[in-house]
Amino acid sequence: MKKQITVLACTLLALITADPPPARAAVPAPAPPPPKLIVAIAVDQFSAGIFDQYRSHFTGGLRRMIDAGAVFPNGYQSHAATETCPGHSTLLTGKHPSHTGIIANEWPGPDGKTTYCLADPGMSVPGRPTEPRGPANLRASTLGEWLKAQNPASRVIAVSGKDRAAINMSGHGPDAVFWWDDELGFNTYLPPGGSASERLEPVKAINEAITRQWSRKLPVWKPFDASCSRLNSEGIYGGTWHVNHHVPPDWQLADPGQPFRRDKAFKRWVRASPIVDELTLQVAASLLSRYQLGHSGAPDLLAISLSATDYIGHRYGNEGPEMCDQMAHLDRGLDAFFKKLDATKVPYVVVLSADHGGIDAAERVQLKGFPAVRMKTDVAGVVNQNLRSSDLQLSIDAFQYVSYGLYLVRPQTLAGDQRLKITTAAISFLNQQPWVAQAFSKTEILQVRVRPGVPPDEMSLEERFAQSVDAERSPDILIAFKPYTTMDPVDPNGFYIAEHGSPWNYDRRVPIVFWRPGLAGYEQYLPIETVDIAPTLAALVGVPHPAVDGRCIDLDGGAGDTCVN
Ligand SMILES: [Zn+2]
């Protein structure tokens, strides 16, 4: 025993005193080449709740991002009005809606009529003479604009299932923008004086490709993946809303040369199914070669917004077999798309997030033990009734719905003190109602200063609304309805049973995941904001940017710092 110890001690001594073996030169992991292509993906209505619920099941594109990316499961769209237009406006501007000017999906125009967030009379949209679309209302510049300011060779391209997603993400002066326009196939907007044929040629090519494809085989939403069968939504709506997921019975390719139809069944079938995402990713892949993305000599940007998750969430709720199946499709679709990106050999970086979260249909939330309610009260009706019976002597219904939680006192020409009196009376009445958490006037919210550095999950209701409000565009009254309230009735057309738009965290909390080859990724549960995405990507490719509301996030889990160039 003693001998053994002596031998061991001698061996140890020899190890300590001997010349160290020639050290293998420490080989630092080669820094990945700077990305030549930024791929920014928004998954519409992809709440952090849904991400958490399904993340262990992902095996495709989302698995790749989760396993090796910088993963932030607690991202926040920090503002109150969690609708699609404002949410997309924060993603690549680095600014809250209070600074992008996109405060809701709609707001009151000077005549009191609501105006669409991205109505732009300066642009024309083929086939939509009364619906001009463009970025005029977006008051902030985007990552794509910063890239082009540094080097005009940078290409900026966007594609989505929705115009408001593609236009917000590509900002002003992009090279091309495409969105799904139902009976018109994909569409775009045409700037004045530009070459229309240059813009229309790719639209034509995209739609011809779909036409050829559909004339051979119509896409269908196949029966659910077996793993989704435990989720059963049958019965909750008496079967009325659990309608045909497959090809509508009346659908047939009557004219193989013109597959896009003008009826609701067609619109619903394509949108509220994984088909719209498949089309969007197919177009995105075709744009890689069409625009030679990653080969311009400067960083290029491809912005993609996938709308199916939102349409499926609205139509079927987000906790049934339909959403389960959509998650599987999303994961597979991204996997196939990333493989196409890999094949280009272009060094790229991907960020994936969402424009807002969402909540399941009130009836099913209620079954799971939450005080969820589908609103039966006509909000504008009861407020107007109260105002008429007050001593304000109103001869009109002054209180008018504008957008989710936003209400106008009309007419807009109303004198200041009268307007103030009506607003005060309406808010006082609203704050006594059991379905209201708190109602605010625009005037008081405009005075709120968000505490510097306050984490987004710790913000007060007032602070959330402060990031959603604009002096000119916001209407007079902003309402936070009680949590778990679904404001809308079930839509008889079958488009809509569940929603989003509230200032509550189930609508604000979204995943934010960055991935690039060679990144030493990590997971961080502390909250970040969607306004952090643009400055983070700008630092990664070394492009300067104007003052923004967000901050650069260091994506390197090791000693490196992607915020320092
Ligand atoms: Zn949305």
Residues whose N, C-alpha, C, O or C-beta is under 5 A from the ligand:
A	BS01	ZN	D44 Q45 E83 T84 D310 D355
